[in-house]
Amino acid sequence: MKFWIRALTFVVVAGLAFGFAVANGDQQVTVELGIVTLRSVSLPVLVFGSVLLGMLAVFLAGLKADLRTRRTLRRYREVIEGEE
C-alpha cells in the first residue's frame, strides 16, 4: 500500500513539474547575482536549478551534523563494547 501511495505522489509531483515547465517554457528572465548578470534564462530552468541548489545546500548542512552523530555513536559503541 505504501508503495502505491509513494508512486502516485511521485507521478503527481512529476506531472505538476512537467506542466509548469510546459506552461512557462517560453518565459525568459534576467537574474542579477550581484557581480554577474544572467540574461534570457528560461524560467523553468531557473526554478528547477534553484530547487536543486537548495537541496544540495540542505544536504551539505545536514552532512556535518550526520558525521558528528556517527562519530558520537561510534565512541559510545566502543565504550559499551569495552565494558563487556
N, C-alpha and C positions, 0 to 999 in steps of 0.2 A: 504494500500500500504506500509506504513512504517513497519508494522508487518512483511510482507514478505521479505522486504529488510533486516531487522534485523535477521530474522530467517535464511535467506540464508547466511548472513555474519557469523553467529554463526556456521552453518554447514560447511562452507568453512574453517574457522579457526580451528574448531574441527578436520576436516579431515586432515588439514596440520599437526596439533599436533600429530594425530594418525600416520600419515605417517612418521613423524620424529621419533617417538618412535619405530615404527617397523623397520625402516631402521638402527637405531643406538642402538637397544636393546642389541646387543652383545658387545658394546664398554664399556670397563672398564677404569676408570681414577683414578688418585691419587690426592687428594685435600689436600694441605698444608695450614692450618689455623693459622700458627704461632706456637701455643702451641701444637695443636692437628693435626695429620696427618690421614686422612681417606683414606684407600687403597681399591681398587676394588669397587669403587662407579659406578653404572650404569650411563652412560651419560644422558639418558632421565630423570632419577630421579634427577640428579644434576641440569639440566636445568629447569625442572618444579619446583623443590624446590626453586631455585633461583628466579624464577618469582613470586612464592607465597610469599617469604620473601620480595621481592621488593614491592609487592602490600601491604603487611602488614605495611611496613615502610612508604609508601605514605599515607596509611590510618591513621596511628598514627600521622604523621606530620600534616596532614590536620585536624585532630580531634581537636588539640589545637586551631587553627585558627577558626574552626567552633564553638567551645564552646565560644570563645571570641566574635564572631559576634552575637551569640544568646544572650549572656549577654548584649551586647550593644543594640540590638533591643528590648530586654525586658525593659531596662531602658528607651529607647525612648517611648515605648508604655505606660509605667507608667506615663511619663511626659505628653504625649498627653492626656491620659485619665484623668489626674489630672486637666488639663485646661478646660475640658468640663463641 
